[in-house]
Amino acid sequence: MLLRRLCGSQARLHKARLPRWYGSSCCCPLRLRFFQGADAAAAETGAKVEVKYTYGNQFFGDADITAAMDTWYKAGTECVFACGGGIYSSAAEAAAKVGGKVIGVDVDQAPIIDGAYGKGITVTSAMKGLYASTQAALKTIAEDNNWASLAGKSANLGLVSKDPELNYVGIPTGAGTQFSDKSLVVIK
């Protein structure tokens, strides 16, 4: 659970929001880990963490979602985890109006979000380890000649190494994030 520190002792976020933008099964583990991380951070720090969740039914921002995010931020939300690809645009647009924060998804969205909406809006991004998962699948197929172990199957991939390049998920640790390797705690 990489996101533990995002909602707790490192970020001091007490009101985080998680829009469920689409009914995609790929988002379910991410949402669950976000909630588990927020709960663990609250227990560790003694902080009260409030999490709100909504369903947007799409992977892009629009005026309706921006209006909903405006309402959340005005009511005290400090950070929105915009998990749904391009849906970040609505969360970032609303955050920029009030000094709020956004957590991106899929890839390091900081250059995109901070570039369009203001430096420092992005806390971090929950990234898919596309390189690692592609390399592992190609190795299984080409080198191990074991297509049958992958065909027609679904897998939940996660952390497998202390080397970020080998993991199937992660967060950026360089420029574009408000965290360093030393401030992250990985919980399995």
N, C-alpha and C positions, 0 to 999 in steps of 0.2 A: 504494500500500500504506500506508494510514493507520495500521495497527497496529504499524508498525515500532518506534516509541518505547514502545509499551505493554509490550513484552517485553524491552526493552533498557535503554539508558542513562538514560532518564527514570524508569522505574518500578523498575529494578533487580530485575526478576522473573527468577529463574533456573529455577524449576520451574513451568511453566504447563501447564494441562491443557485439552484441547479435547474435550468430549463431543460425539460426533456423535449427535444425538438422533433423527434421523429420516432415512430414505433419500431425502429430497427433493433434487432436482437444484438447487434454489435455494441450498442450503447449500454445494454443492461449491466454487464460486469463493471463498466466504467462508473456508472452511477452508483452501484453498490459499493465499490471501493471508495468513492468519494464520501459517501455517507459513513462508512466504517472509519475512514480516516478522520473525519470531523468528530465523530464520537470518541475515538481514541485520543485525539488531541485535547478535547474538552475534559476527558477523564484525567489526563496527564497534568494539565495546567490548572484545573479547577475552574476553567472559564465556562460560561454559558454560551453555547453555540446554537444559533437558530438557523435552520435550513428550510428553505421553501422550494417547492418543485412544481414545474408546470410542463405542459405538453404543447408544442408548437406545430407539429405535423409537417415540417419541411426542413430543408437544409439551406435556406437562404433567409436573410433578414427582410423585413418589410415594415410598413408604417404601423401595423397593428402590434407587431412584436416589440418594436421600439417604444410604442406607447405603454405596453405592459412593463417593459424594463424601466421606463421613466417613473412609473408608479412604484416599482420596487425600490429603486434608488432613493426616491423622495421619502419613502417610508423608513429609511435607515439601512437598507442593504449596502454592504460595503464592497462585495465582490460577487460577480456572476460567473459561474463556470458554464460557458457557452458551448456545450458539446453538441455539435451538429454542423461541422464544416463551416460554411459561409454565414451561418446564423450569427457569428460573432459580430457582424456589422451592426445589428440592432442593439446588442448589449454594449458594444463600444461607443456607439453614438449616444446612448443614454448615459453611459459612464462619463463621457467627456463633458457633459453638461454640469455634473455635480462633483467631479473629482473622484469618481468611483473607480473600481478595478475590475479587470476581466481575466479569466483563465481561458486560454485558447485550447484547441484540440486538434488531433490528427498529426500536425507538423508544428514546428516552432512558428507560431503566428505573431510573435512579438514584432518582427520587422513590418508586417502588414498592418497590424492593429495600431502600434505606436506611430508608424509612419503616416497613417491616415487620420488618426484621432488624437494623437498627442503622446509625447514621450512619457514612459512610466505608467501607462494605463494597464499594460499587460503584466500580470504577476508572473505567469509562466504558461506553459502549454503541456497538456497531457498528449504525448506523441506516440504514434504507432511506430514500431520498429520495422518499417517496411524492408529495409535492407537485410536485416537479420532473418526475418521470416521468409523472404524470397530466397536468400542463400541456403537456408535450411531445407526448404522445399526442393530446390534444384539439386542439392546434394542427395537428398533421398531418392529423387527420380533418376538423375544422371549417373551419379557415382555408385549409389547403393542398389540401383536397378529395382527399386521397391515402390513403384507407382501405386500398387494395390493398398499400401498403408495410408495413402492420402486420398485416393479416389472416393468421392462421395462422402467424405467425412468432414466434420467440423471439429475445431480444436480451440481451446482457450490457452493462449500463449501469454507468458508473462516474463518475470525476471528469472534469468538462468545464470547470471554471472555478475561479478563486480565490474567487469568491463562493459560499459554502456553500449558499445558497438555490437555486442553479442545478444543483447536483450531485445525482446519483442515489444516492449513498451518502455517508456522513459519520459523524462522531462529535460529540457535544455539546461545546460549548466554554464554556458558561456555568456557572451553578450546577448542581451535580450531577455534575461531572466533576473528576477530580484533575489535569487538564491544561488549559493555556491555549493560545490560538492560537500563542503564541510558542514553545511547547515541542514543537509538532508538526512533523514533517517529512513531506512528501508525496513519495513516490517513484513514478514512473511506469514 
